[in-house]
Amino acid sequence: MNEKYKSNFLHASEQWLCDGYSLIVRYTAVDIADAHRLLNASFTFGPRQVAEYAAFDLRVENFRAGQFQGLAQTKDELLNIVQLAIEGKIDLNGTIYSLEENFSPDFYSEMIHRNRLTHDLHLRIGTNNPSHTIEIDFDQVNNGLRKSAIPFDGLDDLLSWLNLKSPEEGIRSPFIEIRVLPPIDLLESRLSMNTLSVDLTAHLNAEIGHLSCGLRVFPGKGIAARKQVSDLFTWTPSTDVLQTGHAEISVENADRVLIMLTVGDHTVRRYWVSDPQKARNTRLLATQEFDSNLSMIRQALFEQRESRKFEKAISALLFMMGFSCGMQVEDDSPDLIASTPNGRLILVECTLKMADWARKIGKLVDRHRNLVKSLDLIGVQIEIYSVIVCGLPSDQIMHRPEELQSSKIILFTKEDLLKALDDIHYPVPPDELVDSLSAKLSQKDFFK
């Protein structure tokens, strides 16, 4: 049951939630006789009022899906909603939908991943019981969604909009997922000639006294390169519900500064800010000239969920890491082909969802084998590597490690992409990185 995940989440939620938070709920469900069963649902609690999320409730036969936004509510009301979700239930306009009739909860939390750069509060409520039998005519659902008052191009389009799992995927039993966004967060930061400028945003009802803002200056000078600066912020209201904090901080010998934000007992964000005038990676400097702070690349990697933009962002990231990288025009080819300064070749397939997994792995194996044969025929002997880049966190990637190991395929996950961006100012030389990943690939615990 992993009760520790639940207790840690509730403790953190008590510290972060405050009067005036809003709520967005997205869900899929099925009506079974007199019972209302959830397929999956997500709750997102945040300090901002997000007006563009219009409420809707679509029904096609016994299938039901939709979203609604709860306006500003008291902390006690929000905690009651959280508690109901932990019991496997949600209240949809007075109708209770539940995961199971005799619910035996199983909990999981992304908060166990300590090296995340962004740290919202997360809890997934599922069950160890097998998924209940769900009779849905998916063809009928697809056709009905295209004819609905708010038309969607079938179930895939709807679920992509809601960012929910398909009941057809069969990856997990039904579950509810809760996220609580921080009451105080980083808005903007700049580092120039040993002066760090930091802007924070906070809910008006947030406990500013619970904020900790720690700095680590690199290369800095000894222990003085580490300091706490939360008492240096000046706070002013910015909207009806938000306030802004600003601080100008003198730092010494600063090429980069790690900003560590904590609210209460829980980390909000770890963020490296660099002085562009001191950056040593010329490829990064060139990229930043046209994509300040790499914001467009970050969106394509972690937010937009568009496969072509994801591939372009991976190509740009590889370029900044020191690889020579090209996107292919021919459809029947790897998404990317990269090379190292020593002439090694890397075939790269990119994916944002598990539905593509088997197809991508099969293509990588075939294309690697075919390229080796073709080069052998003309007497060219070079090292060729295969990489699959998946935009999902490692715990959401359902795969058999031995399959990748036997096929000598290197896996890059969302965590690896975040680390690569974190290290982009001083990247590991491409050939050293390939050597390291290749060595790990032969270790039995590489994918654990």
Number of C-alpha atoms within 10 A of each C-alpha: 14 11 12 12 19 19 11 17 19 19 13 19 23 14 17 27 26 24 17 21 26 21 23 19 20 24 25 26 23 21 17 13 7 6 13 19 23 24 28 24 29 21 23 17 24 22 27 19 18 14 8 7 11 11 13 14 14 18 18 19 13 15 21 19 22 21 20 17 21 15 15 19 14 14 17 13 12 23 16 11 17 21 14 15 23 22 18 26 22 25 12 14 7 7 9 14 21 25 29 23 11 9 15 15 20 19 20 18 20 16 18 11 11 9 12 18 18 14 21 19 24 24 22 22 25 25 21 14 14 9 16 12 7 15 11 15 12 15 10 13 19 18 16 20 20 16 14 12 10 10 14 18 13 18 21 15 15 21 19 12 12 18 15 18 20 17 20 10 9 10 12 16 16 27 24 26 22 21 20 23 20 27 26 27 21 20 13 12 18 16 23 17 15 18 15 20 16 19 18 19 22 25 27 22 16 23 17 18 10 14 22 20 20 16 21 20 24 19 13 18 13 9 9 11 17 17 13 13 15 19 12 13 17 13 16 14 14 14 11 8 16 19 18 21 22 18 18 17 14 12 24 15 13 23 23 23 24 17 20 19 23 21 23 17 13 21 23 26 21 20 17 20 21 21 17 21 11 15 16 14 16 12 17 23 19 11 17 14 11 10 13 12 17 17 11 15 22 17 15 20 26 17 12 12 17 14 16 13 16 25 22 19 20 24 23 20 24 20 18 23 23 21 22 19 21 16 16 12 10 8 7 9 16 21 24 21 20 20 21 18 12 10 13 16 19 22 22 25 23 23 21 19 14 18 10 12 19 11 10 18 18 11 16 24 16 10 16 18 12 12 13 15 13 11 12 12 10 8 9 11 10 13 11 16 19 22 20 21 20 25 26 18 14 17 9 12 14 10 13 9 15 11 11 19 18 10 14 16 22 20 20 17 18 18 17 16 20 18 14 18 17 17 13 20 23 13 16 14 13 19 17 11 14 17 11 11 14 15 11 15 19 12 10 11 9 14 16 6
